[in-house]
Amino acid sequence: MTSVIVVGAQWGDEGKGKITDYLAGQADMVLRCQGGSNAGHTVVVNGVTHALHLIPCGILNPDTVCVVGNGVVLDLKVVLNEINTLEEQGISCRKLVISEKAHLIMPYHYAMDEYQEALKGDNKIGTTKRGIGPAYMDKTARQGIRLLDLMEWRPFLEKLDYNLREKNAIFASAGLPVIDTAAREKIVAEYAAYRDQIAPYVGETTYLVNEALADGKRLLFEGAQGSLLDIDHGTYPFVTSSSTVAAGSCSGVGIGPTRIDRVLGIAKAYCTRVGAGPFPTELADAAGENIRQLGHEFGVTTGRPRRVGWFDGPVVRYSALVNGMTDLCITKLDILDSLPEIKVCTAYSYRGKVTDRLPSTLAALSACTPIYETLPGWQADTTGCRSFDELPENAQKYILRLEELTGMPVAMVAVGADRESTIVRREVF
């Protein structure tokens, strides 16, 4: 048995989809454990780009079982559209299994997301407004609707009516349109159709996953978002609504932490962030815009331009700590190919003192000034390299320096978006 968790080591968008897809060819099962359609994983295979939001990237490997776990909040319209799109492309979803315990994102969650974000005024989180947060709120409040409720139907109707009474009271007090009887009937008809379409993919996944482990299968857990967006360990409140660290992958499918063998952290060769919140190494200048354009740094889900900065050593070291990382993968190395010199943040200066730790408060992190080390660029094309020795000397030195800064061995390096544009220094499976 080998079980590997893939997690983002920064603020998301690190290239987890590409690496998951690459490793999925060696896995028997790929699992999505948390988050919702706010996550966008881009995978390029043979020049064809696939943008996935809920279905695990392993779906592009025909022999791999793909599981959407109980920790995911499910937008049925999105997942059904993804299934249909994949089938039209000749990609079978017959090995897709969605946990019956997964909670559903309902239409009123979208409205709540818009309303709650508007209330924050200048302190907006930068949510994707996909209803993710409100769905997790209902889950925590023990009034969420699960997929198994939809399958049984009567519990779905009972919980729908309870939630509509509560949400309508909020909407009415805020002067927003309520969901009237006609709108309710439209929701009921819509979800009745979804019920028939999703039924072939619904299953009990906790036993399925644990039996696969017991049988010695290779499991790959596909994290969504990044560690600095974790609800407990991220830059709160500018975080997502779920646990994005490795422990969240365990609870998100129903296995114990002792069943995990490796935790592979994914980090870009630079750093990006979407939405508001502190970002010590951000480049709000021409250099940042240059990297943004070279790296096509625009959100898969929203299309929003990502904030861009240099590699942040304290951030990745912190991520390694809270995830128990065993290995690191550096992606998008090729985006730095043309730069004459590259900076990396080795520590912060805070109130006249040097620290290599990530402060807990937003005010302290915002007041940190990055301490940079400047490394020479390689100004050569790395996209054709398939072994570490083929990389330009300065590119090799850059990777080795990141190993020193993070304390993590770099097992893999990505030098392009395509599946094959990957250098393996240390086998993960």
N, C-alpha and C positions, 0 to 999 in steps of 0.2 A: 504494500500500500504506500502511495505517495500522495499527499494532499498539499496543495500550494494555494496560498491566498495572494492575489494581486491587489495592491492598495496604492492609492495616489499619495505621494510624499510631499505634495505642495498644496495648492488651492484648487485642484482639479484640472482637467484638460491636459493631463501629462502624457497621454498616449496609451492609456490602459487598454483601449479597444484593440489597437494594433498588436500589442504584446499578448493580450489574451488570445486573439485570433492565431497568432504564431504558435503559442504553446498548446492551443486546443487540438492541434494535429497529433499531439502526444498524449492527450487526455481522453479518458473514457466518458467523463461527465464534466460539463461546465455549468456553473451555478451563479445566478444573479441573486444577491442576498438582501439588498436594501435600496432605498431611494425610489424614484419613480421616473416619469417621462421627462423630468428636468435634467436627467443625465443623457448626454449624447455621445455615443462612441462611434468614431469613424474608422472604418476598415477598408483598405484598398487591396484587392486581390486581382492580379492580372490586369491592372490598370482600371478596374471597375471599382467605383467608390460606393460603399454601403454605409448609410447613416442609421444606426440602431439606437433606440431609446429604452426599450424594455426587454427585448429578446436578447439573451446572451450571445456574445460574438461567436461562440462556438457553433452556432447554427450554420455557419459557412463551411463547416467540416461535416460531411454527410454521415459519418459513423459515430458522431458524438451525441450523447444524450444531453439535452439542455434543460435546466431546471430554473424556474422562477420561484424563489422561496417565499416563505410566509412573511419575511421582513419587508417585502416590496409593497408599495401602494400602487394599485393597478388602475390605469385609465384604459377601460375596455375598448374605446374607440381607437386609441393609439395602437394598442397591441394587435387588434384585429386588422388594422390598416397595414401594420408591419408584416403580419402573416401573409396577407393577400399580396403585398408587394414582393415579398420573397418568393412566394409560389409562382407569381408571374415571371420572375427572373429564373425560374427553374430550380430554386433552392427549396428543398423539402423541409417542412416543419413537423413531420410525423414523429420525430423524437423529442418534441417539445412537451414538457410537463409543467403545468402551473399549479402552485400550491393552492388547495382549496381554502387555506387559512389566510391567504393574502387579502388585505383590505382594499375596498374599491374607492376610487375617486369619483365623486358624484358631481353633477352640474352645479349644485349649490356650493361646493368647495371652491370652484372657480370664482364665484361671486364673492365668497368670503375672503379669498386671497386678495382680490382687487380692493375690497373695502378695507381690510386690515392694513394693507400697504399704503393706501391713501391716507389713513389716519396718522401714519408716522411722519408725514410731511417731509421735512428736510432730513429726517433720520431713517429714510427708506433702507431696507435690507438689500434690495436689488433682486427680489424673488423673480423667478421666471413666470409667476402667476399661472402655474399649471395646477393649482389646488393641492400641492404636495403638503404644505404646512397644515392647512385646515384638516386634511384627511388624517394626518398623524395626530392632530389634536383630538379628533373624534375617537381615534383608536385608543389613545391614552385615557380619554374620558369614558371609555367602555360603552360607547354608543356607535361605534363604527359598523359599517356593513361589510361582511366578508363574502368572498366568492361562494363559499358553501351556503350562505344565506340566499344568494341569488339562485343557486342550483335547487334549493328546497322550495323557493318562491314565497311561501307564506311568511317566513321570517323576514324576507326582503321587504315585503309590503308593510309589515308591522314596523320595522325599523325605519323605513322611508318616511312613513307618516309621523313617527316621533320626531325625526330630524327636521322634517318640514315645519312642524309646529314651532320647534325651537328656533330654527333659522329665520322663519318668517317674522317671529317676534323681534329678532335683531334687525332684520331688514326694515321692518315697519318703523321701528324707533329711530332708525337712521335716515328715514325718508327715501329708502330704496325700493324698487319694485319687488313685491312678494311673489312667491310661486303659488299661483291660484290653482283652482281645480283643473282647468284646462291644461295648464303647464304640468301639473302632476300627472295627468293622464298621458301626456306626451312622454314624460320620463318613463312611466310604466311600460308603454309600448316600445320605447327605444331599448330598454333593458331586457324586455322579453325577447327581442330579436337578438340582442347580444348573448343572452343565455343560450340560445340554440347554437349560435356560431362558436362560442367559446367552449362548449361542453366537451368536445373531443380532446381538449388539451388539459382538462382539469383533473388533478389527482392528489392523492395523499403522499406528500413528498418527504416527510420526516423519516418514515421507515425506508422509503426508497433510497435516500441518501445514506443512511446508516448501514443498510444492507450492502450498498455498493462499497463502502469502506471495509466492511467485514469480509467482502469477497476479494479484497486486494485491488480494487479498481483505482485508477488514477483520477483524482478529482482536482479541478481548477476552479477556484472561487473568484469571480469577477467583481471587484469593488467598483463602486460608483462615486463620483466626486473625489475629494481629496481629504487628507487627514486634518488639514487646517480648517476644514469646513465641518468637522465633527461636532455634534450637538454638545458634547461634554468637553472635548479637548481642543476645539478650534477657537477662532477669534470671535467668540460669542459677544454680541448677538448676530454678528455677520457670518452666519453659518447656515447649514442646511438643517433639516428637521429629523435626521436619522443618524445613527452611529456609523461613521464611515471608516473607522479603524478596523483592524483585523478581528477584534472581538465581536464586532457587529456582524461579521460574516458568519460566525458560529451561531449566534442567536437567530440570525436571519434565515437559517435553514434547519436549525434544530440539532446541532451536534455539539459535543463538548470540546473545549480548547485543547485537550490532550490528543485529539485526533489530527491536529495540524502539524505538518512536518517542516514546511518552509513558508516564509512570508517575504514576498518580493515587492519591494517598494519601487514605484515608477516616478522618475523625476526628469523634467526637461533639462537640457543643458543650460537653459536660462530659466526664467520663472514668469508665470502669468497669473492673473487673477481676474475674475469677472465680478462685477458688482462692487458695492461699497465695502469699506473696512480698511484697516491699516495694511500697508504694503511697503516695508522699509526700503527695498531695493528698486522701487518703481522708477522707470525712466520716462519722465514727462517731457521728452525732448525729441529731437530729430533721430537720435540713436535708437530710442524706443520705437518710434514710428517705423524706422528701417527694419528692425527685427520683426515688428508686427506684420509688415507687408511680406517679408521674406518667409515668415512662418505661417502665413495665412491665419493669423490669430483672430478669428471671428467665431462666435459660438455656434455649435452644431444645432442647438435647440432654438436659440433666439436670434442668431446672426449678429449679436452685439459685438463690437470690438473689445478684445480683451486688453486689460492693462498689462504692460510688459516691464520686466526688470531683469537685473542680473541674477545669477544663481545665488541663493541664500543658504549658506552653510548652517547657521543656527536653526533655520526652519526644518531642513532635512534631518539634522541630528535629533531634533525634538520628535519628528515623525518616526524616526527609527526607534526611539525610546518607547513611545506609546503603542507602537505596533509590534514590538519585538521582532523587528526586521532581521532577516538572515542574509539578504542580498539586495542589491540595488540595480536598477536598469536605468541607463541614461538615454533619453530619446531626443530626437531632433538635433543631433550633433551637427548635421549637415547645414542647418540654418545659420550656423556661425562660420561657415566655410570662407566667406568673403571678408570677414572682419580682420583688420590688422592687429588689434589687441582686444582682449576679453577680460572683464573684471569678474571676480567672485568675492562675495561677502564672507569673511572669515569670522567676524564677531561684530558686536554693536558697541557704540559709545553711548552711555546713558548717564546723564548728570555728572559728566567728567570721569566716569569709571568705565572700564572695558568689561563687557560680559559676553559669554558665549551661550547664555541661556535665553530662552524666549520668555519675555515677561507675560504675566497672566492678564494684566489689565490693558484695555485698548489705549488708554492715555499713555501708559509707559511704553507700549510698543510703538505708538505713533511718535513718541519723543526720541526713539532710538535712531541714531545715525549709523548707517552701515560703515564698517571698516573694510576697505577693499584691498585686494591683492590683484595686481595687473599681470596677466599672462600674455605672452606673444601668441597671436593667431597663426594659422597655418596657411591660409589663403590658397587652398587647393581643394579640388572636388573630392569629397569622401563618399559620394553616393554609390560608387562602384565597389567600395571596399567590402569584403566579406570575412575578413579576419582582422584581429587586432594589429597584427604585424603589418598589414597593408595600409593602415592609417598613417597619415603624415606624422612625423616625429612630434611636432608640437601638439597635435590632436591626441596622441598617446599620452603625452605629459599632462595634458588637461584632464583626461580621464583619471590618471593616477593621482593627480592633485585632489580631485573630487573624492577619491577613495580616502585619502588622508584626512580631508576636512570632515567627512561624514562618519568615518570609522566603519564604513560598510564596503565589502568587496563588490565591485561592479561586475555582475555576471553577464549582462547583456548591454549592447549599445545599438541604438537604431539610427540609421543614416539615410532614411527616406520613409515615405508613407507606405510603400508597398510591403506586403508580407515578407518578401525575400530580402528586403533591405535591412537586414538584421545581422549583427555580429554576436556570436555566442562565445563568451570567454569561460563560462562555467555552466555546465548543464544543470537545468532547474529540475527536470524530471529524471 
